[in-house]
């Protein structure tokens, strides 16, 4: 789908809860004592399968909250090969390179391959970097809508398992662009959703600006369930996320005033995903459990038996839109 779409509205509202919270806490102080739970050594999985795509899995060890790792080097775009090799050596210590991973859809079974050092170097040269950068992938099984997938990981004497399902595809009714107040250039992407009243639905939106973003970036508050709009048709605003990348305050797109918005004239690809409940539960609790604020930390739900993390399933639809 490719469209030149304009979407204007006389009213444009945002909830500014942070300001209210700051005003509230300015009037009171409370000492909070935190008793951290005991540290338990577990393996952490981050893996995904999507319709028409091969699955890939990252594996690492968790760390105590009192351990440290210097992640600043990951932001160094001028890293030389010697520094990269040192970083990869640290990455090897964070994972189990001898792990065996098997995935099946009930009919076909495949033992996943581990990525080569050459591919890691190529990924880094293209600006794609994950910590640890080592992953396993399949070349026999692609994701299919309506299918379930079973993952087995054998690592350091442990047997981790997970199961996910790719849901039916979902298409937005429309995708538009809404300028923010007092701006002729910056605004939100607006997606119009017609929700199915006969089932519980879980959505996730990611956006890639062509020529600006290296990968798809989750929209701010772009993962949600239909709790408050089951069976309704409604417009939902997508705010631009950072994807964990440092912002350049000298770039008009990234300064404090515009960093949450998209620019008129941008060509964007909107990735609309339907999630199964296990995938949604992880991302929903990840968002609430890792957000900064004055709330008690909450546990992050996982669908990895005997481990931590996520093996996520995405029913993804891609729409290319020029923002007008």
N, C-alpha and C positions, 0 to 999 in steps of 0.2 A: 504494500500500500504506500503510495506517495501522494502527498497533498500539500497545497498551499492554503493554509487555514488561518483566518482571523477570528478572534473571539473577544468581544468587548462587552463590558458590563458597567453600569453606573456606580455600582457598589463593589467594594473590595475590602474584605475584613480579614484580620488575623487576630488570633488570641495571643496576648502578650502576658502570659502567666509568670514569666521570669521576673518582670518588673514588680508584679504584685507580691511574689515571694520575697524579693529583696526588701520591699517596704515593710513586710510583716516581720522579717527577721531583724530589721534595724531596731525594732522596739523591744526585742527580747533576746536573751542569750541563754543557752542551755549546754551544759557539759555532757557530752556523750561518751560513754565508755564502750569500746568495742572489744569483744573477746573472740579473736579469730579462731575458727575451727582447726583441728589438727590437720597437718598436711598428709595426704595419702597419694602415693606415687601411682599415677595412671597414665595411659597413653591417650593422646588427643587426636581425633580424626577430623579432617575437613575434606569432605568429598561431595561430588555433585554428579547427577545424571539428568539429562535434558532430552526432550524429544529430538530425534535426528542427530544427536551428538554422542560421542563416546564418553564414558564416565572417566573421571580422574580422582585420585585420592591422595591427600597429604597426610603424613603421620609424624607426630612429634610427642615429646614428653612434656607433661605439665611441670610447673615450677612452683615452689613455695612463694608466698607473697613477699618473703624477705630475701629471696634470691634476686640477683640483678643481671641484666643483659643490656649492653649499650646498643640501642636501636638507632642512634643518630647516624651511624654509618650507612644505614639503608637509604637515607635521604641524600647521600653524597653522589650527585650525578657525575662527578669527575673521578670516581673510584678507578684506580688502575688495576691491571690484571693481578698483581701481587696482592693487593688489598682484597680483590674479589676471591682469590684462592684462599686467603686467610678466613674470609667470611664463610666460604663454603665448608672449610674445615670445621668451623664452629657449628655450622648447620648439621654436619654429619654426626656431631656429638649429641644433637638434639633429637635424632630420630634413630630408628632401627633399620639399617640398610639391608638387613637379612630377612626382613618381614616378608611373609608370603600372603598375597591377597587373592581371593577367588570371588568372582561375581557370577550370578546366574539369574536368568529370567524364568527358570523352571524347565526350559527346554534346551538352552545352550549354556554351557559353563566355560568360563575363561579364567586363566591365571594371569593376573595383571603384570605388565612389564614395568620395570623401574626406569625412569628417565636417565638419559646419558648426561655426562658432564658437558659434552659439546652442546646439547640442547639447552642446558641450564645457562651456559655462556651466551647462546643465541637469544634466549629469553631476556637476559639482563641487557644485552646490547639494544634490544627493542623497547626497553623501559618496562618490561614485565618482570616483576620480582616478588617473590613470596618467601616468607621465613618460617620454616626451612624451605629452600627452593627445590627439594627432592620430592617427586611425586610418582605415583604408579598409575598406569592407564591401560585401558582395554582397546584392542583393535578388532574384536570379534562381535561385541555387543554394542548396539546403539539403542538409545532410549526410544521407546514407542509409547504413544498415548494409550492409556488404559492398561498398561502392563505393570507388574510388580517386580522388584529386583531385590535380591538377597546377597548380602555382602558378608564374607568371612575373612577375618584378618588373624593370622597366626604370628605373634610377636613376643619374643622373650618369654616363652612358656605360657603365654596367655592366648585365649581364643575370644576375640571380639566379634560380635555379630550385629547386623542391622538389616532392616527391611523398610523399603519405601515404595510408593506407587505414584506414577505419573498420571495426573488428573486429566479430564477432558480440556481441550483448548477453550480459551475465552477471548472474544473479540470486543473491544470497546465500541460503543455506539458512535463516538466521534472523539477526535483529538483536536484541541484548539489552543489558542494563546491569548492570555489575559494580561494586559499591561497593569503594572502596579500603579497606585495613585501618584500623580505628578511626574510620570515618566513617559517618555515617548519611545523608549528602547527596551527596558527591562520588565520582565513579568514572569508569570507562572505558565507552565503547560497545564491545560485543563483536560482531564479525561472524563467522558460521560459514560457511566456504567449502568447497565440494566441487570440487576441482580436477580438470580433465580430464587423464587420464594420457597421452593420445594427441597432445598438442601442448604447445608452450612457451607459457606464459601470463604476461601482464604486467598488474598491477593498480595502480589509483590510487584513493585515497579522499579525499573532501573533505566537510566538514560545515558546515552553516549552522544556527546557533541562531536560531530565529524570535524576532523582537523584540529580539535582541541583536547579531547580526552583519549587516553590510550585504551581504555576499557570501559565497560558499562559500570556506572556508579549508582548505587541505591539512592532513590529519592528520599529526602527527609520525611519521616513518618509515612514512607511508601509501602510498608508492610502492615496489613490490617485485615480484620475479619469483618463479616457483614452483620455484626451484633446490632448495630443501630440503624441499619437500612435494608434489612432482609426483604427482598421482593420489590424494592423501590428502584426508580431510575433517578440518578443524581449526578452532579458534576463534582469532581474531586480535584483539588489543586496539587500539583507536583512541585515541590521546592527542590532546588538543586543541592545535592550532597557534595561533600569534599572528597569522598573515597579515601580519606586518610592522607591525602596529599597536601603539603604545605601550600598556603595561598600566597600569591604575589600581590602585595598591597599596591604596587605600582601599575598593576593591570586593572583597567576600569571594570572588567568582569569580576574581579576577585576582591575589590576593596570592600570595606565594611558595609557600605550602602547597598551593593549589588550582589554580594557573594551567594546569596540564597536564591538567585533568580537566573533565568535564561535570557539571552539577548535576541531581540528581533533581528531576523536575517540568518540566524543559526540554522543549519541543517542538523536535525537530531534524529536518533533512532530510539524509539520508545520500546522497551522490552516489557511486555505485560505477561506476568506469570500467575498461573493458578498453582497453589501449593496443596500438598496433603497436610493433614493436621500435625504430624510429627515435625515436618519442616517448618510450618508456621510457629509452632510452640517454641522451637529453638530460637528463631529470629525475634519473636516477640519478647521472650524472656532475656535474650541477649541484649536487646535494646534497653529494657528497663533495668536489667541487672548491671549494666556497665555505664549507664548514663551518670553524669556528674550531678550532684545535688545534695539535698539534706535528707535523703531517704535511707532506710536501712538496706544494705545490700541483699539482693534476692538471688537464689540459686538459678543457674541457667539450665533449662531442661535439655536433655540429650536423648537421641534415639540410638546411641551406641551402647549396647549391652556390655558391661564390664569395662567400659571406657568413658571418655568424655568427647564432646564435639557434636558433629552433624554429618550425616550422609543424606543430602538433600535431593529432592526430586522436583523438577520444574517443568510445567507444561507452558512453553514459551511461544509467544507471538511477537514478531518484530514489525514495527511500523515506522517508515521513514517520513519525516514531516519537515517542511520548511516553515519556520515561525514567521508569520506575517502580522 
